[in-house]
Structures are given as C-alpha cells and as structure tokens.
C-alpha cells in the first residue's frame, strides 16, 4: 500500500503540469474542427459610378508609366479595389452620360460574385453611351437619388473629370437631395492640361476630334468666347463645389491603388455578417500552453520533484 500511495501522490503532483498538455491538445482539436462563425463586421457598401462621356476617352492618365484614357484608368482602379476589399464588402456599378446615372448592377458581395463583377466592369465603356451631353451635376444628383431608393442606402463613388457639356451656369435644383443624405466620394480623374477630346460614333469607333465649332462654348465677359469646351482637363474647382453641395467628399484620384483605401472609409461601411475563420485563436492558445509545458528546465525540475516524492 505504501508504494501505491507514493504513485498516487506523484500523479497528483504531476497533474497541474499535465493539465497544460491536455488543454493544449484539446485546443488543437478545436482549431481543426471549428467552422467559420458569423460575426457582424463593418464592410463598405457602395455603387461605383463611371462617367462614360467622350471626355473620359482623353488619354492623359497613367498606368504602369503608359498613357491610358481616363475611363480605362477608372476601371482599372475599380478592378484593383475588388481584389483588395475584404469579403463581406458589397459593390455595384452604375454609368453616367447625358444627364442621368443609371444603375447597372446593384451592390453584391465581392468574394462570392468576383467573376461577375469583373465581367460587368469590362463592359462599361463608350459602347453603352446613350447621349453626347455631359451634365455632370445632374448625373451626381441622379446618383444620390438612386442610392436613396435602394433598400440598403449604399454610398456612391463617382469617378469623373467634371466636364460639363453644355457648360453649366448654376447647379440644378433638386429639392429632394440634401447634403449628407448619402455618403461617398467624388473622385476627379484626368490631368490639369487641356487636351483634345476624341470623337466616337455609336459603336465606340474613333472618328476624329471635337472642334471649337462643334460644341457650345462658355462666353466670358463682353468679349468673344475664350473658353475651350472642345478641350478637356480635370475640372477640380467645379467638382469641389459639387461635393460641398451634395455632402460628398472630394479627392483627385492619381493612383489607382488609392481607391481601395477610399472605399474603406468608415462612412461607407455597413454592419455585415461575415463568416469569419477563428481557428487561429485556439491554435495560438494551444501553442502558448505547449510553450509553458515544455519551457526550458521545466521537465528537468518536474522529474527531480517526482523523484523526491516517490523516494519518500
């Protein structure tokens, strides 16, 4: 009986240290079988609006040190954003030309619908243009209206060079659109030097350039017209004033890599249930317990302690 009592005492003394090993094993098993759990996380939800008017065909943007059109630049920025946004984010597409913004695709989850989003994005170009006018202010107001009418009230991100054709004398009156009703960004695309605007037919084929006599010019003072509405550059002062009128933010988009961070603006986020992999938590805790169990000198001290107990 004395020998059994010594073994029982040794087992009880070893229990605290053995419990670390048992707990670590259980946590590792949990890490293997734990399914993704739904957590409510802030995720952006926005309709990205592309200005597809002919001034957006001006090739004064840069991608990989090569000149591209403003619209190609805007689409590439959106493509990169899709790749970088976290799962649970919801993005939709819209197009602006003439005086209206039309919703092409309501916001959908980016991970499950990645291929569909890319496919529809690739088709947004001048071939779907339904008019040659470019009343940007009206287009922004229509975009705000469209966002208000969607059940989730998404933010809007409007990519444009700000060129109004015909020239705008004053903002249109939209009594149902008040600053701050919809969050989002007006993003200016294009260079600061006026460039000729390519002229294209209904099928998107280039047929020349817009000339001064082809478009309505803006009179300046009492003298002859000195405006250059047949040329195009980024109209930042106009876009800043339009952003203030609608309560949107304004930024000049010079780098396509900047769009993901703008979309992650907390003002654009909505609480979204996202399946979240939490297996790293029990795995990390198991590693901590194993480190404590096998810490330097621990086993040597434990063997010495057990020897003293069993030898008594």
C-alpha positions in Angstrom: 0.0 0.0 0.0 2.9 2.4 0.7 4.1 2.0 -2.9 0.6 2.8 -4.3 0.3 5.8 -2.1 3.6 7.1 -3.4 2.5 6.6 -7.0 -0.9 8.3 -6.3 0.9 11.3 -4.6 3.3 11.6 -7.6 0.3 11.5 -10.1 -1.5 14.2 -8.1 1.7 16.4 -8.0 2.2 16.0 -11.8 -1.5 16.9 -12.6 -1.0 20.7 -12.9 1.7 20.3 -15.4 0.0 17.5 -17.3 -3.2 19.6 -17.5 -1.3 22.1 -19.7 -0.6 19.4 -22.2 -4.1 18.0 -22.2 -5.6 21.5 -22.6 -3.2 22.2 -25.5 -4.3 19.0 -27.3 -8.0 19.9 -26.8 -7.4 23.4 -28.2 -5.6 22.0 -31.2 -8.5 19.6 -31.9 -10.9 22.6 -31.6 -8.7 24.5 -34.1 -9.1 21.7 -36.6 -12.9 21.3 -36.4 -14.1 24.9 -35.7 -16.2 26.1 -38.6 -16.3 29.8 -39.7 -18.5 31.8 -37.3 -20.8 34.7 -38.4 -19.6 38.0 -37.0 -21.0 41.4 -37.5 -18.2 43.5 -39.0 -18.1 46.9 -40.7 -17.8 46.4 -44.5 -18.1 49.0 -47.3 -21.2 49.1 -49.5 -21.1 51.4 -52.5 -22.2 52.0 -56.0 -19.3 53.0 -58.2 -20.4 55.4 -60.9 -18.3 55.7 -64.1 -18.5 58.8 -66.2 -18.6 57.3 -69.8 -18.9 60.6 -71.7 -16.4 61.3 -74.5 -14.1 63.5 -72.5 -13.3 60.4 -70.4 -11.6 59.0 -73.6 -8.8 61.6 -73.3 -5.6 59.7 -72.7 -3.9 61.8 -70.0 -3.9 59.2 -67.2 -1.1 56.8 -66.4 -1.0 53.1 -65.8 2.4 51.4 -65.3 4.0 54.5 -66.9 1.9 54.2 -70.1 -0.8 56.7 -71.1 -4.4 55.4 -71.0 -7.8 57.0 -71.2 -9.4 58.3 -68.1 -12.1 55.7 -68.3 -9.6 52.8 -68.6 -7.8 54.3 -65.6 -11.1 54.4 -63.6 -12.0 50.8 -64.5 -8.5 49.6 -63.5 -8.8 51.3 -60.1 -12.1 49.6 -59.6 -10.7 46.2 -60.6 -7.8 46.6 -58.1 -10.3 47.6 -55.4 -12.3 44.4 -56.0 -9.1 42.4 -55.4 -8.2 44.1 -52.2 -11.6 44.6 -50.4 -12.4 42.1 -47.7 -15.1 39.5 -48.0 -18.4 40.9 -47.0 -17.9 44.1 -48.9 -20.7 44.9 -51.4 -20.0 46.8 -54.6 -22.3 47.7 -57.5 -21.8 49.5 -60.9 -23.5 52.5 -62.5 -22.9 54.6 -65.6 -23.3 58.3 -66.2 -23.8 60.1 -69.5 -26.0 62.8 -70.9 -27.8 63.9 -67.7 -28.6 60.7 -65.9 -26.9 58.0 -63.9 -28.3 54.5 -64.5 -27.7 51.6 -62.1 -26.1 48.7 -64.0 -25.6 46.3 -61.1 -26.9 46.7 -57.5 -24.3 46.1 -54.8 -23.4 42.5 -54.4 -20.8 40.7 -52.2 -17.4 40.9 -53.7 -16.0 37.4 -52.9 -18.9 35.3 -54.0 -19.5 37.4 -57.1 -16.0 38.4 -58.0 -16.1 37.0 -61.6 -19.5 38.6 -62.3 -18.3 41.9 -61.1 -15.2 41.7 -63.3 -17.2 40.7 -66.3 -19.7 43.6 -66.0 -16.9 46.0 -65.2 -15.2 45.1 -68.5 -18.3 46.1 -70.5 -18.5 49.6 -69.1 -17.3 51.8 -71.9 -18.4 54.2 -74.7 -20.4 51.5 -76.5 -23.2 51.8 -73.8 -23.3 55.6 -74.1 -26.8 56.8 -74.9 -26.1 60.5 -75.4 -23.2 63.0 -76.1 -24.1 65.6 -73.4 -22.2 65.6 -70.1 -24.3 67.3 -67.4 -22.2 66.0 -64.5 -24.0 67.9 -61.7 -27.3 66.4 -62.8 -25.6 63.0 -63.0 -24.4 63.2 -59.4 -27.8 64.2 -58.2 -29.4 61.3 -60.0 -26.7 59.0 -58.4 -27.7 60.3 -55.0 -31.3 59.7 -55.8 -30.6 56.1 -56.9 -28.7 55.4 -53.7 -31.6 56.7 -51.6 -34.0 54.5 -53.4 -32.1 51.3 -52.8 -33.1 49.4 -49.7 -29.7 49.4 -48.1 -28.9 53.1 -49.0 -25.4 52.4 -50.2 -22.7 55.1 -50.6 -21.8 56.4 -54.0 -18.3 56.7 -55.5 -18.5 58.8 -58.7 -15.4 58.9 -61.0 -15.4 61.8 -63.4 -13.3 64.5 -65.0 -16.1 67.1 -64.1 -16.5 68.4 -67.7 -20.0 69.9 -68.2 -21.2 69.9 -71.8 -23.1 72.1 -72.4 -21.3 74.5 -69.9 -23.1 74.9 -66.6 -24.1 78.3 -65.3 -25.6 77.2 -62.0 -26.3 73.9 -60.1 -29.6 72.4 -60.9 -32.3 72.5 -58.2 -33.0 69.1 -56.7 -35.1 69.8 -53.6 -35.2 66.1 -52.6 -31.4 65.9 -52.4 -29.9 67.4 -49.3 -26.2 67.4 -48.2 -25.3 64.3 -46.1 -28.2 62.2 -47.1 -25.9 59.8 -48.9 -22.2 59.3 -48.1 -19.5 58.8 -50.7 -16.8 60.4 -52.8 -16.5 62.5 -56.0 -13.2 61.3 -57.5 -11.6 63.5 -60.1 -9.8 61.7 -62.9 -7.6 63.3 -65.5 -4.7 65.8 -66.0 -4.6 69.5 -65.5 -3.6 70.4 -69.1 -6.5 70.8 -71.6 -6.4 68.1 -74.2 -8.4 67.5 -77.4 -11.5 65.2 -76.9 -11.7 62.2 -79.2 -15.0 61.9 -81.1 -16.5 58.5 -81.4 -19.5 57.0 -83.2 -22.3 55.0 -81.7 -20.2 51.8 -81.8 -17.3 53.4 -79.9 -15.1 53.8 -83.0 -13.0 57.0 -83.1 -13.9 59.3 -86.0 -11.9 62.4 -85.2 -11.8 65.1 -82.6 -14.3 67.6 -81.3 -13.6 71.1 -82.6 -14.4 74.5 -81.1 -17.3 75.0 -83.6 -18.8 71.6 -82.7 -19.6 72.4 -79.1 -21.3 75.2 -77.1 -18.7 77.5 -75.7 -19.0 79.4 -72.5 -18.9 83.2 -73.0 -16.5 85.1 -70.7 -17.4 88.8 -70.1 -18.3 91.0 -73.0 -15.6 89.9 -75.4 -15.5 86.9 -77.7 -15.6 83.4 -76.3 -12.3 82.4 -74.9 -13.4 79.1 -73.4 -12.2 75.8 -74.7 -15.1 73.4 -74.2 -13.8 71.3 -77.1 -10.7 70.6 -74.9 -10.8 68.8 -71.6 -8.9 68.8 -68.3 -9.8 67.8 -64.7 -12.3 70.5 -63.5 -11.4 70.3 -59.8 -13.0 73.6 -58.6 -16.3 72.5 -60.1 -16.1 69.1 -58.5 -15.2 70.5 -55.1 -18.2 72.8 -55.2 -20.4 70.0 -56.3 -19.1 67.8 -53.5 -19.9 70.5 -51.0 -23.4 70.9 -52.4 -24.1 67.2 -52.1 -22.2 66.4 -48.9 -19.8 64.0 -50.6 -16.1 64.0 -50.1 -13.7 65.0 -52.9 -10.3 63.6 -53.9 -8.2 63.6 -57.0 -7.5 60.0 -58.0 -4.0 60.0 -59.3 -3.0 56.4 -58.3 -5.4 53.5 -58.9 -4.1 51.9 -55.7 -5.7 54.7 -53.7 -9.3 53.6 -54.4 -9.4 50.6 -52.0 -8.5 52.8 -49.1 -11.2 55.4 -50.1 -13.7 52.6 -50.2 -12.7 51.5 -46.7 -13.7 54.9 -45.4 -15.7 54.2 -42.2 -18.5 56.5 -43.5 -19.1 54.0 -46.3 -19.2 50.9 -44.0 -22.3 48.9 -43.0 -22.6 46.3 -40.3 -22.4 43.0 -42.2 -22.5 39.4 -41.0 -19.3 37.8 -42.3 -18.3 34.1 -41.9 -15.0 34.5 -40.0 -12.3 31.9 -39.5 -11.4 32.0 -35.9 -9.3 28.8 -35.8 -6.1 30.8 -35.3 -7.3 31.8 -31.7 -7.4 28.3 -30.2 -4.3 27.3 -32.2 -2.4 30.3 -30.7 -3.6 29.5 -27.2 -2.6 25.8 -27.7 0.9 26.9 -28.7 1.2 29.1 -25.6 0.2 26.2 -23.3 2.7 23.9 -25.1 5.4 26.5 -24.6 4.6 26.7 -20.9 4.6 22.9 -20.7 7.9 22.4 -22.4 9.6 25.6 -21.2 13.4 25.3 -20.6 14.2 23.4 -17.3 10.5 22.6 -16.6 10.7 18.9 -17.4 14.1 18.6 -15.5 12.6 20.2 -12.4 9.5 18.1 -12.7 11.4 14.9 -12.9 13.5 15.9 -9.9 10.4 16.7 -7.9 8.7 13.5 -8.8 11.8 11.5 -7.8 11.8 13.2 -4.4 8.2 12.4 -3.9 8.5 8.8 -5.0 11.6 8.3 -2.8 10.0 9.4 0.4 
